[in-house]
Amino acid sequence: MLLTRDEAALSAPPEEFGAVRVLLFGSAVRCASFTPWSDVDLAAWGIPPERFYAAVAAVTGLSADIKVDLVDPEDCRPALRAHIDTAAWNCEQSVAPI
């Protein structure tokens, strides 16, 4: 099954693992640069360390057609965190910015 960008973001289960906030970032936010070969990048806050890899396994298994990556913004490179802080989309919003 091929998920659309919004379906991948909204169907992601990080909340099941304790996430309190989930943001979509990367090419999926920039509609013009999202291609059939793009991945979906999610940043999730609040997942306990002992559950993080289970959450990664859950989101990477969402689609055989689109790679989904999960990042802990509290434990990533400063440059990536800055990008998430400035260019991410809240997955609870119904429409992504253009």
Secondary structure, 3 states (H helix, E strand, C coil): CCCCHHHHHHHCCHHHHCCCEEEEEHHHCCHHHCCCCCCEEEEEECCCHHHHHHHHHHHHCCCCCCCEEEECHHHCCHHHHHHHHHHCEECCCCCCCC
